[in-house]
Amino acid sequence: MTLMRYAEALNAALREEMQRDASVFLFGEDIGRYGGVFKVSKDLRDEFGDARVRDTPISEQALTAMAVTAAMSGTRPVLEIMYADFLPLSLDALVNQASVFTYLWEGQVDIPFVLRTQGGGGVGTGAQHAKSLDAMVCHIPGIKVVAPATPADAKGLLKSAIRDRQPVVFLEHKLLYNTRGEVPDGDEVLVPIGKAKTVVEGKHVSIFASSKMVIEAENAARLLAKDGIEAEVIDLRTLRPLDLDAIRQSIAKTNHAVVVNEGWTFCGYASELSATIMEHCFDDLDAPVARVAMPDMAIPYSEPLEMAVLPNAVKIAAAAKKALA
Amino acid sequence: MLNAPSTDELKDIHHKMVVTRELEEVLGAYAKEGKTRGPIHRCDGQEAVGVAACAALRVDDYVCTTHRGHHVYVGKGLTARGIVAEIFGRETGYCKGRGGHMLLGDVKTGMLGGNAIVGAGIPAATGMALSMQILKQDRVSMVVFGDGAAQTGICHEAMNIAGLWKLPVIFVLENNQYGLTVRQEVQSPVEDLSIRAAGYAMPGEIVDGNDAEAVYRAVAAAAERARRGEGPSLIEAKTYRVKGFSTSDMGGYQSEEEMAPWLDRDPIKLSAEKLVALVGADTVAAIEAAARAEVAQAFETALSDPFPTFEIHAPSAAYSETK
């Protein structure tokens, strides 16, 4: 085990996969000489050269579309979109290109590319640089979506994503980059896509979260513990395909569910979780599923305003108590 | 002449242009009888662009095109049989009926797809070229796109990147004068779209899009340049869309006076004239008869082929959830 920051773990994953496979290349804005706005690609241009670590023009639409067809043509592109808020610019490539051709062309092409981006609020970046648009990408069939919460999962999932045959949207969080955690040593330590992880065991209520919301859910579990409530926290890790078994098993034990997502409430990722739980676990539920997400509005800039709208441990704990009431 | 097609190549190009025209005409007749599903976007009068441009490339070069791409499909070597079967939604179609006439793909022949999002082929070919450059291959990619697509934002982004990185991609701008029902001069402030190449540090050239040999020579030169690592080229092939936007187009905006000179310069007519001088009228007649027979056979066979059956968890779909 090595203690690493989340950004360093991602950097290690990129380095190892680029060493392992010459068809892996990186491109995106500021990722080369500067090493990425969040330093995820630090030093990689020096090691692998500017053919495989490319600074690009500010052209998200074309870059995403190019990643799709580069992936069809024998390489494994890893594209960095600097902010998740810019994903709407990538949407045609994801919705109309990446998600259709493997099926339409009867498996003639694989599309092994990774779109890395980061979202989330909490540091005053304002309405166009703080969103979580998980639901928007999870809506698209044929695209896998992962959102790791820890350095170990960041590394293991990024390695799996790069090796996957399908497009993977890899959602990072700007407030996680500096978090530290133990990361298993070894080039071949992969975290499988599609597997959730129980991070806190409990028997009264299940809290399902991903990315930075896992930390909030863990804090909520501590708050709840003071009132004698034993919450179970499930880190989904992969948003699509969903680990339905893990969800079922936890709810079978707790009979109560809180779903958490930092994105918007209406038609949001938490809504999908809620509907899935209703469909598959209704008989195990003693109360309606409680949903904790962003209000349906632009994220305001001023600190007290921004903090008021973001989901957090207090809101999650309150939702859990309401579900248990 | 530099990069001129051989006589055999000219014969093959002529054959494929006639196959394409015949396809369009028979499809048009079926559409009129209500026997096709969805719109068909015919490329009558534009055959020289798609067919001759593909003829100048290798099988392992990748090509993508638009919703109006039958000439490119045929040019890249797809069979009339597989195309017709796909259009009629049959199991024997290139995509087993999943794609339809706009979204056909066949990797073996290097046809990486029709694309019905206007402009999408431009970054698509650019991305293919990026892979080819990174893998240090001597292959090239090509996109055939329209004057309508030239007005999209993604066209600018992709051409800028292609020029910047000297990617081995050939941009064939098939200027058929119309984007949807709107003439080019109502969509662009410049008449010759090829001048935009200067902004991307690539050569821009205008060719007669109804002259198969001119198209072939321009693309062959661009392909050589790309293979030498000198980067992309923009070739504007001037032509004309004879049959409206699609089979659901009610027309009324293309006058006979406007169309007459283009019909007079029909690419198949021009190609036949040249070829007769080279190989004689009998040979040309035989080529055309064979092409028509091929299409007739394609319809006859494809229309009695089975329909696919729907499977929700077809292994190739790869889109089902893991559970």
Contacts between the chains, C-beta under 8 A, distances in Angstrom:
chain1	res1	chain2	res2	distance
A	23	B	134	7.5
A	23	B	135	6.9
A	25	B	134	5.5
A	51	B	133	7.6
A	51	B	134	6.2
A	52	B	134	6.8
A	54	B	165	7.7
A	56	B	161	7.0
A	57	B	157	7.2
A	57	B	160	6.0
A	57	B	161	6.2
A	57	B	164	6.9
A	59	B	157	3.8
A	59	B	158	7.8
A	59	B	160	6.9
A	59	B	161	6.3
A	61	B	123	7.3
A	61	B	153	6.7
A	61	B	154	4.8
A	61	B	157	5.8
A	62	B	122	8.0
A	62	B	123	4.3
A	62	B	126	6.9
A	62	B	154	5.3
A	62	B	157	3.4
A	62	B	158	4.5
A	62	B	161	6.0
A	63	B	157	7.8
A	63	B	161	7.6
A	65	B	120	6.6
A	65	B	123	3.6
A	65	B	124	6.2
A	65	B	126	8.0
A	65	B	127	6.3
A	65	B	154	6.7
A	65	B	158	7.4
A	66	B	123	5.1
A	66	B	124	7.7
A	66	B	126	5.4
A	66	B	127	3.2
A	66	B	130	5.8
A	66	B	158	7.2
A	66	B	161	7.2
A	67	B	127	6.5
A	68	B	124	7.3
A	68	B	127	6.4
A	69	B	64	7.7
A	69	B	112	6.9
A	69	B	123	7.5
A	69	B	124	4.5
A	69	B	125	7.3
A	69	B	126	7.8
A	69	B	127	3.5
A	69	B	128	4.8
A	69	B	131	7.6
A	70	B	127	4.3
A	70	B	128	6.8
A	70	B	130	4.8
A	70	B	131	4.3
A	70	B	134	7.7
A	71	B	127	7.9
A	71	B	131	7.9
A	72	B	112	6.4
A	72	B	127	8.0
A	72	B	128	7.1
A	72	B	131	8.0
A	73	B	62	6.5
A	73	B	112	7.8
A	73	B	127	7.3
A	73	B	128	4.5
A	73	B	131	3.7
A	73	B	132	6.7
A	73	B	141	7.8
A	74	B	131	5.2
A	74	B	135	5.6
A	75	B	130	7.5
A	75	B	131	4.3
A	75	B	134	5.4
A	75	B	135	6.4
A	77	B	130	7.9
A	92	B	117	6.0
A	92	B	120	6.7
A	92	B	154	7.8
A	93	B	123	7.7
A	96	B	117	5.0
A	96	B	120	6.8
A	97	B	115	7.8
A	97	B	117	7.6
A	97	B	120	6.4
A	97	B	124	7.2
A	99	B	319	7.9
A	100	B	103	7.4
A	101	B	105	6.5
A	101	B	113	6.7
A	102	B	316	7.6
A	102	B	317	7.9
A	102	B	318	5.9
A	102	B	319	7.9
A	103	B	98	6.5
A	103	B	316	7.2
A	103	B	317	5.0
A	103	B	318	7.3
A	103	B	319	6.1
A	104	B	95	5.3
A	104	B	98	4.6
A	104	B	99	4.5
A	104	B	103	5.6
A	104	B	105	7.0
A	105	B	95	5.6
A	105	B	98	7.7
A	105	B	99	6.9
A	105	B	105	4.3
A	105	B	106	7.9
A	105	B	107	7.3
A	105	B	113	7.6
A	106	B	95	6.0
A	106	B	96	5.4
A	106	B	98	6.8
A	106	B	316	5.4
A	107	B	315	8.0
A	107	B	316	3.7
A	107	B	318	7.4
A	108	B	105	6.4
A	108	B	106	7.3
A	108	B	107	4.4
A	109	B	105	7.5
A	109	B	107	6.2
A	109	B	112	7.6
A	141	B	319	4.8
A	142	B	318	7.2
A	142	B	319	4.6
A	165	B	318	7.4
A	166	B	318	6.2
A	194	B	322	4.7
A	240	B	321	7.5
A	241	B	321	4.2
A	241	B	322	4.4
A	241	B	323	7.3
A	242	B	321	6.3
A	242	B	323	7.5
A	243	B	322	7.7
A	243	B	323	7.6
A	244	B	321	7.4
A	244	B	323	4.3
A	245	B	323	6.4
